[in-house]
């Protein structure tokens, strides 16, 4: 009985999440917030190719950010290998019911290649998420202050500022704790010990790569506006993306499907743009396409693993 209960419970949870996603999408379609005509009659165009290119660049810099954070933790695998593992993670994020598919895949491959790297890998993945969020918030604040101060009301602006500050402080705290642990374990850790200058370099480089990834993700939303023939200002996209990405990562629906579109619709409507749900849905389709090479990397890694063990 216990053997049957576990998979059934997971299946039941997945079905409930899928039901919520279907209900959210059904509500968006019924309210004409997500237009079938817009989605069914999309034609290949230079804007569609530009969208895919922007998403590829964003995902690539996300992988490089993670590489920097692994270096910060003393894991010295090549950036090419980390990009491959990162893309495998993106693929598993696409095909697994939960939101932890990417993290589980990345954890598996790093701990397979590097001995005693479990804690370091978990630390790098957690920092990866926090620095990504910090970069999104910084881009949003930059957009408000330097492009269009009228995008947000004062209350929403303060909420954005507080969210950014809290995220930055939490990130700094985890980095500080990581540095302390590395110093205390310097006698028993075989990985190369980094100086304060080297640690600062890898942190700054990770944040720089994260900012580039955030810019191209915001650019993908702006380009999607051109795909659906409803242009969108870059500053508006940059301001609302942090909240859309957070909502898309909440494990209420599979992969954030339906929830991300609903929050995107609500967020962009505040700035007078009524096609937020369509933006998120098409960006999601674009992400599905650019994540597909992950299956090739996954099969290739499995083949090499079998060949090495033969």
C-alpha positions in Angstrom: 0.0 0.0 0.0 2.7 2.6 0.8 4.4 1.8 -2.5 1.2 2.7 -4.4 0.4 5.7 -2.2 3.5 7.7 -3.1 3.1 7.8 -6.9 -0.7 8.2 -6.6 -0.2 11.2 -4.3 2.2 12.8 -6.7 -0.2 12.1 -9.6 -3.1 13.6 -7.6 -1.1 16.8 -6.9 -0.1 17.1 -10.5 -3.8 16.7 -11.6 -4.9 19.4 -9.1 -2.2 21.7 -10.4 -3.2 21.0 -14.0 -6.8 21.7 -13.1 -5.8 25.1 -11.7 -3.8 25.9 -14.8 -6.7 24.9 -17.1 -9.1 27.0 -15.0 -6.8 30.1 -15.1 -6.3 29.7 -18.9 -10.1 29.2 -19.4 -10.8 32.3 -17.4 -8.4 34.3 -19.5 -9.9 33.0 -22.7 -13.4 33.7 -21.5 -12.5 37.3 -20.6 -10.8 37.8 -24.0 -7.5 38.5 -22.2 -5.9 35.6 -24.1 -7.1 35.7 -27.8 -7.2 32.5 -29.7 -7.0 34.4 -33.0 -3.8 36.0 -31.9 -2.2 32.7 -31.0 -3.5 30.6 -33.9 -2.6 33.0 -36.7 1.0 33.8 -35.7 3.2 33.7 -38.7 6.9 33.2 -38.9 8.6 36.6 -39.1 11.8 38.3 -38.3 10.3 39.4 -34.9 9.6 35.8 -34.0 13.2 34.8 -34.9 14.4 37.8 -32.8 12.3 36.6 -29.9 13.9 33.2 -30.0 17.4 34.7 -30.3 16.8 37.0 -27.3 15.6 34.0 -25.2 18.7 32.0 -26.2 21.0 34.8 -25.2 19.1 35.2 -21.9 19.4 31.5 -21.1 23.0 31.4 -22.1 23.9 34.2 -19.7 21.9 32.5 -17.0 24.2 29.5 -17.4 27.3 31.7 -17.3 26.0 33.3 -14.0 25.7 29.9 -12.5 29.2 29.0 -13.7 30.5 32.1 -11.8 28.7 31.0 -8.6 30.1 27.5 -8.9 33.6 29.1 -9.2 32.8 31.1 -6.1 32.2 27.8 -4.4 35.4 26.3 -5.6 34.0 24.1 -8.4 36.1 24.7 -11.5 34.3 23.0 -14.3 34.5 24.6 -17.8 31.9 27.2 -18.8 30.9 25.0 -21.8 30.1 22.0 -19.6 28.1 24.2 -17.2 26.1 25.6 -20.2 25.3 22.1 -21.2 24.2 21.1 -17.7 22.2 24.4 -17.5 20.4 23.6 -20.7 19.6 20.1 -19.5 18.1 21.7 -16.5 16.0 24.0 -18.7 14.8 20.9 -20.5 13.8 19.1 -17.3 12.0 22.3 -16.1 9.9 22.0 -19.3 9.0 18.3 -19.0 8.7 17.7 -15.2 5.4 18.5 -13.4 7.1 20.4 -10.6 9.3 23.5 -10.5 12.4 21.7 -9.1 13.3 19.8 -12.3 16.0 22.2 -13.4 17.6 22.3 -9.9 17.5 18.5 -9.5 19.2 18.0 -12.9 21.9 20.6 -12.2 22.5 19.1 -8.8 22.8 15.6 -10.3 25.4 16.4 -12.9 27.6 18.6 -10.7 27.7 16.1 -7.9 28.4 13.3 -10.4 31.4 15.2 -11.7 32.7 16.7 -8.5 33.2 14.8 -5.2 31.7 16.2 -2.0 30.0 19.0 -3.9 26.4 18.6 -2.6 26.4 21.6 -0.2 28.3 23.8 -2.6 25.9 23.0 -5.5 22.9 23.7 -3.3 24.5 27.0 -2.3 25.2 28.0 -5.9 21.7 27.2 -7.0 20.2 29.3 -4.2 22.5 32.2 -4.9 21.7 31.8 -8.6 18.0 32.4 -7.9 18.6 35.3 -5.6 21.0 37.1 -7.9 18.6 36.6 -10.8 15.9 38.2 -8.8 18.2 41.0 -7.7 19.1 41.8 -11.3 15.4 41.9 -12.3 14.6 44.3 -9.5 17.6 46.5 -10.3 16.6 46.6 -14.0 13.0 47.6 -12.9 14.3 50.4 -10.7 16.6 51.6 -13.4 13.7 51.7 -15.9 11.6 53.7 -13.5 14.2 56.3 -12.5 15.9 56.8 -15.8 13.3 56.0 -18.5 9.8 56.7 -17.3 9.1 57.8 -13.7 5.4 57.8 -14.4 5.2 54.0 -15.0 4.4 53.2 -11.3 2.4 55.0 -8.6 4.3 56.0 -5.5 2.9 53.0 -3.5 4.0 50.5 -6.1 7.4 52.2 -6.5 8.0 51.8 -2.7 7.0 48.2 -2.9 9.5 47.7 -5.8 12.3 49.5 -3.8 11.7 47.4 -0.6 11.6 44.2 -2.6 14.9 45.1 -4.3 16.6 46.0 -1.0 15.3 42.9 0.9 16.5 40.6 -2.0 19.9 42.3 -2.1 20.4 42.0 1.7 19.4 38.3 1.7 21.8 37.6 -1.2 24.6 39.5 0.6 23.9 37.5 3.8 24.1 34.2 2.0 27.3 35.2 0.3 28.8 36.3 3.6 27.8 32.9 5.2 29.3 31.1 2.3 32.6 32.9 2.7 32.6 32.1 6.4 32.1 28.4 5.8 34.8 28.3 3.2 37.3 29.9 5.6 36.3 27.5 8.4 36.6 24.5 6.1 39.8 25.7 4.4 41.8 22.9 6.2 39.6 20.1 5.0 38.4 21.4 1.7 40.4 20.2 -1.4 38.9 22.9 -3.6 41.1 26.0 -4.3 40.6 28.7 -1.7 39.7 32.1 -3.1 40.9 35.4 -1.8 38.5 38.2 -0.9 39.5 39.9 -4.2 38.7 36.8 -6.2 35.4 36.2 -4.5 34.4 39.8 -5.2 35.4 39.3 -8.8 33.2 36.2 -9.3 30.2 37.8 -7.4 30.4 41.0 -9.6 30.8 38.9 -12.8 27.8 36.8 -11.8 25.7 39.9 -11.2 26.9 41.4 -14.5 25.9 38.3 -16.4 22.6 38.2 -14.5 21.9 41.8 -15.6 22.5 40.9 -19.2 20.2 37.9 -18.9 17.5 40.2 -17.4 17.8 42.8 -20.1 17.4 40.1 -22.8 14.4 38.6 -21.0 12.8 42.1 -20.9 13.7 42.5 -24.5 12.0 39.2 -25.4 8.7 40.7 -23.9 9.2 43.9 -25.9 9.8 41.8 -29.1 6.8 39.7 -28.4 4.7 42.9 -28.5 5.9 43.3 -32.1 5.1 39.6 -32.8 1.4 40.2 -31.8 1.4 43.6 -33.4 0.8 45.4 -30.1 4.1 47.3 -29.4 5.4 47.5 -25.9 7.9 49.9 -24.4 11.0 48.3 -23.0 10.7 50.3 -19.7 7.2 48.9 -19.1 8.4 45.3 -19.8 11.4 45.8 -17.4 9.3 47.1 -14.6 6.7 44.3 -14.5 9.0 41.3 -15.4 10.2 40.7 -11.8 6.7 40.1 -10.5 5.7 38.0 -13.6 8.8 35.8 -13.2 8.2 35.3 -9.4 4.5 34.3 -10.1 5.6 32.0 -12.9 7.9 30.2 -10.4 5.3 29.6 -7.8 4.5 25.8 -7.7 0.7 26.2 -7.9 0.5 25.1 -11.5 2.8 23.0 -13.7 5.6 25.3 -14.8 3.6 28.4 -13.8 1.2 27.8 -16.7 -1.9 29.9 -16.4 -0.7 31.7 -13.2 2.1 33.5 -15.0 -0.3 34.6 -17.7 -2.8 35.8 -15.1 -0.2 37.8 -13.2 1.2 39.2 -16.4 -2.2 40.4 -17.5 -2.8 42.1 -14.1 0.7 43.7 -13.9 0.8 45.1 -17.5 -2.8 46.3 -17.2 -1.6 48.7 -14.5 0.5 50.4 -17.1 -2.4 50.5 -19.6 -1.2 47.6 -21.7 -3.9 45.0 -22.0 -2.1 42.2 -23.8 0.0 41.0 -20.9 -1.4 37.4 -20.9 -0.7 37.0 -24.6 2.9 38.3 -24.0 3.6 35.7 -21.3 2.0 32.8 -23.2 4.0 33.5 -26.4 7.2 34.0 -24.4 6.4 30.6 -22.7 6.1 29.0 -26.2 9.4 30.6 -27.2 11.1 29.2 -24.1 9.7 25.7 -24.9 11.4 25.9 -28.3 14.8 27.2 -27.2 14.9 24.6 -24.3 14.5 21.7 -26.7 18.3 21.4 -27.3 18.5 20.3 -23.7 17.2 16.9 -24.7 20.1 16.5 -27.1 22.6 17.4 -24.4 20.8 15.0 -22.0 20.9 12.1 -24.4 24.6 12.9 -25.2 25.5 13.0 -21.6 23.8 9.7 -21.0 25.6 8.1 -23.9 29.0 9.4 -22.7 28.2 8.2 -19.2 27.4 4.7 -20.4 30.5 4.6 -22.7 32.7 5.6 -19.8 31.3 2.9 -17.5 31.6 0.2 -20.2 
